């Protein structure tokens, strides 16, 4: 049970803190009416994270 709790807390620690970039990408995806309009933001963020 201790390992489960440790793993659960670790997962929450990795998922919960949303950075500014993640919030921006999420907002653009929610605001844009089609996937094609949100795609440039997603590609740009992906390239920046890769570099």
Biopython code that builds the backbone (N, CA, C, O; Angstrom):
import numpy as np
from Bio.PDB.StructureBuilder import StructureBuilder

atoms = [
    (1, "UNK", "N", (0.822, -1.190, 0.000)),
    (1, "UNK", "CA", (0.000, 0.000, 0.000)),
    (1, "UNK", "C", (0.873, 1.264, 0.000)),
    (1, "UNK", "O", (0.514, 2.276, -0.601)),
    (2, "UNK", "N", (2.005, 1.189, 0.672)),
    (2, "UNK", "CA", (2.903, 2.345, 0.728)),
    (2, "UNK", "C", (3.439, 2.694, -0.660)),
    (2, "UNK", "O", (3.569, 3.869, -1.002)),
    (3, "UNK", "N", (3.750, 1.665, -1.460)),
    (3, "UNK", "CA", (4.247, 1.912, -2.814)),
    (3, "UNK", "C", (3.166, 2.549, -3.679)),
    (3, "UNK", "O", (3.460, 3.415, -4.503)),
    (4, "UNK", "N", (1.920, 2.126, -3.497)),
    (4, "UNK", "CA", (0.811, 2.714, -4.260)),
    (4, "UNK", "C", (0.652, 4.187, -3.929)),
    (4, "UNK", "O", (0.509, 5.015, -4.829)),
    (5, "UNK", "N", (0.678, 4.516, -2.657)),
    (5, "UNK", "CA", (0.520, 5.920, -2.235)),
    (5, "UNK", "C", (1.676, 6.763, -2.766)),
    (5, "UNK", "O", (1.466, 7.878, -3.245)),
    (6, "UNK", "N", (2.883, 6.239, -2.683)),
    (6, "UNK", "CA", (4.046, 6.964, -3.190)),
    (6, "UNK", "C", (3.914, 7.201, -4.699)),
    (6, "UNK", "O", (4.167, 8.308, -5.176)),
    (7, "UNK", "N", (3.529, 6.189, -5.433)),
    (7, "UNK", "CA", (3.347, 6.333, -6.880)),
    (7, "UNK", "C", (2.235, 7.295, -7.231)),
    (7, "UNK", "O", (2.361, 8.071, -8.179)),
    (8, "UNK", "N", (1.144, 7.256, -6.478)),
    (8, "UNK", "CA", (0.023, 8.157, -6.724)),
    (8, "UNK", "C", (0.426, 9.611, -6.476)),
    (8, "UNK", "O", (0.092, 10.492, -7.269)),
    (9, "UNK", "N", (1.132, 9.858, -5.394)),
    (9, "UNK", "CA", (1.584, 11.226, -5.100)),
    (9, "UNK", "C", (2.602, 11.706, -6.131)),
    (9, "UNK", "O", (2.601, 12.881, -6.499)),
    (10, "UNK", "N", (3.453, 10.825, -6.591)),
    (10, "UNK", "CA", (4.418, 11.184, -7.630)),
    (10, "UNK", "C", (3.701, 11.539, -8.927)),
    (10, "UNK", "O", (4.063, 12.510, -9.591)),
    (11, "UNK", "N", (2.694, 10.763, -9.286)),
    (11, "UNK", "CA", (1.923, 11.053, -10.502)),
    (11, "UNK", "C", (1.213, 12.397, -10.389)),
    (11, "UNK", "O", (1.203, 13.169, -11.347)),
    (12, "UNK", "N", (0.625, 12.683, -9.246)),
    (12, "UNK", "CA", (-0.026, 13.982, -9.054)),
    (12, "UNK", "C", (0.976, 15.119, -9.141)),
    (12, "UNK", "O", (0.676, 16.173, -9.702)),
    (13, "UNK", "N", (2.158, 14.913, -8.592)),
    (13, "UNK", "CA", (3.190, 15.939, -8.641)),
    (13, "UNK", "C", (3.667, 16.228, -10.045)),
    (13, "UNK", "O", (4.093, 17.345, -10.338)),
    (14, "UNK", "N", (3.603, 15.240, -10.917)),
    (14, "UNK", "CA", (4.027, 15.450, -12.302)),
    (14, "UNK", "C", (2.911, 16.007, -13.176)),
    (14, "UNK", "O", (3.187, 16.694, -14.160)),
    (15, "UNK", "N", (1.666, 15.728, -12.838)),
    (15, "UNK", "CA", (0.545, 16.125, -13.678)),
    (15, "UNK", "C", (-0.037, 17.473, -13.277)),
    (15, "UNK", "O", (-0.363, 18.280, -14.147)),
    (16, "UNK", "N", (-0.175, 17.733, -11.996)),
    (16, "UNK", "CA", (-0.886, 18.920, -11.533)),
    (16, "UNK", "C", (-0.235, 20.255, -11.881)),
    (16, "UNK", "O", (-0.951, 21.167, -12.296)),
    (17, "UNK", "N", (1.061, 20.423, -11.739)),
    (17, "UNK", "CA", (1.609, 21.753, -12.006)),
    (17, "UNK", "C", (1.619, 22.058, -13.501)),
    (17, "UNK", "O", (2.481, 21.579, -14.238)),
    (18, "UNK", "N", (0.664, 22.848, -13.932)),
    (18, "UNK", "CA", (0.599, 23.233, -15.336)),
    (18, "UNK", "C", (1.444, 24.473, -15.560)),
    (18, "UNK", "O", (1.273, 25.479, -14.871)),
    (19, "UNK", "N", (2.334, 24.406, -16.499)),
    (19, "UNK", "CA", (3.152, 25.560, -16.826)),
    (19, "UNK", "C", (2.378, 26.539, -17.684)),
    (19, "UNK", "O", (1.283, 26.243, -18.163)),
    (20, "UNK", "N", (2.958, 27.697, -17.868)),
    (20, "UNK", "CA", (2.317, 28.747, -18.658)),
    (20, "UNK", "C", (2.096, 28.278, -20.096)),
    (20, "UNK", "O", (1.043, 28.533, -20.680)),
    (21, "UNK", "N", (3.080, 27.602, -20.656)),
    (21, "UNK", "CA", (2.953, 27.126, -22.029)),
    (21, "UNK", "C", (1.827, 26.108, -22.152)),
    (21, "UNK", "O", (1.062, 26.153, -23.116)),
    (22, "UNK", "N", (1.711, 25.198, -21.200)),
    (22, "UNK", "CA", (0.662, 24.186, -21.253)),
    (22, "UNK", "C", (-0.719, 24.812, -21.140)),
    (22, "UNK", "O", (-1.650, 24.394, -21.828)),
    (23, "UNK", "N", (-0.858, 25.805, -20.281)),
    (23, "UNK", "CA", (-2.140, 26.483, -20.137)),
    (23, "UNK", "C", (-2.491, 27.222, -21.423)),
    (23, "UNK", "O", (-3.646, 27.212, -21.850)),
    (24, "UNK", "N", (-1.495, 27.868, -22.046)),
    (24, "UNK", "CA", (-1.732, 28.574, -23.304)),
    (24, "UNK", "C", (-2.184, 27.616, -24.402)),
    (24, "UNK", "O", (-3.146, 27.896, -25.117)),
    (25, "UNK", "N", (-1.494, 26.494, -24.533)),
    (25, "UNK", "CA", (-1.856, 25.509, -25.560)),
    (25, "UNK", "C", (-3.252, 24.953, -25.286)),
    (25, "UNK", "O", (-4.043, 24.786, -26.214)),
    (26, "UNK", "N", (-3.558, 24.667, -24.036)),
    (26, "UNK", "CA", (-4.888, 24.170, -23.685)),
    (26, "UNK", "C", (-5.964, 25.197, -24.022)),
    (26, "UNK", "O", (-7.002, 24.844, -24.580)),
    (27, "UNK", "N", (-5.728, 26.453, -23.692)),
    (27, "UNK", "CA", (-6.705, 27.507, -23.994)),
    (27, "UNK", "C", (-6.905, 27.671, -25.495)),
    (27, "UNK", "O", (-8.034, 27.853, -25.951)),
    (28, "UNK", "N", (-5.837, 27.609, -26.257)),
    (28, "UNK", "CA", (-5.970, 27.731, -27.707)),
    (28, "UNK", "C", (-6.772, 26.562, -28.279)),
    (28, "UNK", "O", (-7.587, 26.742, -29.185)),
    (29, "UNK", "N", (-6.539, 25.391, -27.754)),
    (29, "UNK", "CA", (-7.299, 24.231, -28.210)),
    (29, "UNK", "C", (-8.770, 24.337, -27.858)),
    (29, "UNK", "O", (-9.629, 23.880, -28.613)),
    (30, "UNK", "N", (-9.065, 24.940, -26.715)),
    (30, "UNK", "CA", (-10.457, 25.078, -26.289)),
    (30, "UNK", "C", (-11.163, 26.212, -27.023)),
    (30, "UNK", "O", (-12.368, 26.136, -27.265)),
    (31, "UNK", "N", (-10.429, 27.259, -27.377)),
    (31, "UNK", "CA", (-11.040, 28.446, -27.999)),
    (31, "UNK", "C", (-11.257, 28.253, -29.504)),
    (31, "UNK", "O", (-12.281, 28.673, -30.044)),
    (32, "UNK", "N", (-10.304, 27.625, -30.169)),
    (32, "UNK", "CA", (-10.367, 27.506, -31.629)),
    (32, "UNK", "C", (-11.491, 26.562, -32.046)),
    (32, "UNK", "O", (-11.680, 25.504, -31.445)),
    (33, "UNK", "N", (-12.232, 26.952, -33.074)),
    (33, "UNK", "CA", (-13.371, 26.118, -33.493)),
    (33, "UNK", "C", (-12.974, 24.832, -34.220)),
    (33, "UNK", "O", (-13.722, 23.854, -34.198)),
    (34, "UNK", "N", (-11.816, 24.825, -34.855)),
    (34, "UNK", "CA", (-11.400, 23.622, -35.579)),
    (34, "UNK", "C", (-9.978, 23.237, -35.165)),
    (34, "UNK", "O", (-9.221, 24.052, -34.639)),
    (35, "UNK", "N", (-9.647, 21.997, -35.412)),
    (35, "UNK", "CA", (-8.316, 21.487, -35.077)),
    (35, "UNK", "C", (-7.243, 22.178, -35.911)),
    (35, "UNK", "O", (-6.137, 22.417, -35.426)),
    (36, "UNK", "N", (-7.565, 22.500, -37.159)),
    (36, "UNK", "CA", (-6.583, 23.129, -38.048)),
    (36, "UNK", "C", (-6.112, 24.479, -37.523)),
    (36, "UNK", "O", (-4.963, 24.862, -37.740)),
    (37, "UNK", "N", (-6.990, 25.203, -36.834)),
    (37, "UNK", "CA", (-6.606, 26.518, -36.309)),
    (37, "UNK", "C", (-5.766, 26.394, -35.044)),
    (37, "UNK", "O", (-5.009, 27.311, -34.726)),
    (38, "UNK", "N", (-5.874, 25.306, -34.326)),
    (38, "UNK", "CA", (-5.074, 25.098, -33.121)),
    (38, "UNK", "C", (-3.756, 24.395, -33.428)),
    (38, "UNK", "O", (-2.861, 24.362, -32.583)),
    (39, "UNK", "N", (-3.628, 23.842, -34.610)),
    (39, "UNK", "CA", (-2.434, 23.077, -34.974)),
    (39, "UNK", "C", (-1.144, 23.892, -34.953)),
    (39, "UNK", "O", (-0.137, 23.373, -34.471)),
    (40, "UNK", "N", (-1.103, 25.137, -35.445)),
    (40, "UNK", "CA", (0.165, 25.899, -35.389)),
    (40, "UNK", "C", (0.698, 26.092, -33.971)),
    (40, "UNK", "O", (1.907, 26.039, -33.746)),
    (41, "UNK", "N", (-0.196, 26.313, -33.029)),
    (41, "UNK", "CA", (0.232, 26.475, -31.632)),
    (41, "UNK", "C", (0.817, 25.173, -31.122)),
    (41, "UNK", "O", (1.846, 25.177, -30.445)),
    (42, "UNK", "N", (0.182, 24.074, -31.433)),
    (42, "UNK", "CA", (0.654, 22.768, -30.981)),
    (42, "UNK", "C", (2.011, 22.431, -31.591)),
    (42, "UNK", "O", (2.902, 21.947, -30.893)),
    (43, "UNK", "N", (2.170, 22.680, -32.871)),
    (43, "UNK", "CA", (3.436, 22.379, -33.545)),
    (43, "UNK", "C", (4.560, 23.259, -32.997)),
    (43, "UNK", "O", (5.662, 22.774, -32.740)),
    (44, "UNK", "N", (4.280, 24.551, -32.819)),
    (44, "UNK", "CA", (5.286, 25.465, -32.285)),
    (44, "UNK", "C", (5.730, 25.056, -30.880)),
    (44, "UNK", "O", (6.924, 25.055, -30.578)),
    (45, "UNK", "N", (4.775, 24.712, -30.029)),
    (45, "UNK", "CA", (5.105, 24.282, -28.669)),
    (45, "UNK", "C", (5.905, 22.983, -28.696)),
    (45, "UNK", "O", (6.831, 22.808, -27.904)),
    (46, "UNK", "N", (5.554, 22.075, -29.598)),
    (46, "UNK", "CA", (6.278, 20.804, -29.699)),
    (46, "UNK", "C", (7.724, 21.028, -30.138)),
    (46, "UNK", "O", (8.649, 20.423, -29.596)),
    (47, "UNK", "N", (7.905, 21.900, -31.120)),
    (47, "UNK", "CA", (9.266, 22.192, -31.606)),
    (47, "UNK", "C", (10.091, 22.862, -30.517)),
    (47, "UNK", "O", (11.258, 22.519, -30.330)),
    (48, "UNK", "N", (9.510, 23.801, -29.804)),
    (48, "UNK", "CA", (10.231, 24.486, -28.714)),
    (48, "UNK", "C", (10.611, 23.506, -27.610)),
    (48, "UNK", "O", (11.711, 23.591, -27.064)),
    (49, "UNK", "N", (9.724, 22.581, -27.276)),
    (49, "UNK", "CA", (10.043, 21.591, -26.243)),
    (49, "UNK", "C", (11.127, 20.633, -26.710)),
    (49, "UNK", "O", (11.962, 20.201, -25.915)),
    (50, "UNK", "N", (11.117, 20.302, -27.985)),
    (50, "UNK", "CA", (12.123, 19.379, -28.527)),
    (50, "UNK", "C", (13.505, 20.009, -28.538)),
    (50, "UNK", "O", (14.497, 19.370, -28.188)),
    (51, "UNK", "N", (13.556, 21.266, -28.942)),
    (51, "UNK", "CA", (14.856, 21.965, -29.005)),
    (51, "UNK", "C", (15.356, 22.212, -27.601)),
    (51, "UNK", "O", (16.430, 22.786, -27.420)),
]
sb = StructureBuilder()
sb.init_structure("model")
sb.init_model(0)
sb.init_chain("A")
sb.init_seg("    ")
for serial, (resi, resn, name, xyz) in enumerate(atoms, 1):
    if name == "N":
        sb.init_residue(resn, " ", resi, " ")
    sb.init_atom(name, np.array(xyz, "f"), 0.0, 1.0, " ", f" {name:<3s}", serial, name[0])
structure = sb.get_structure()
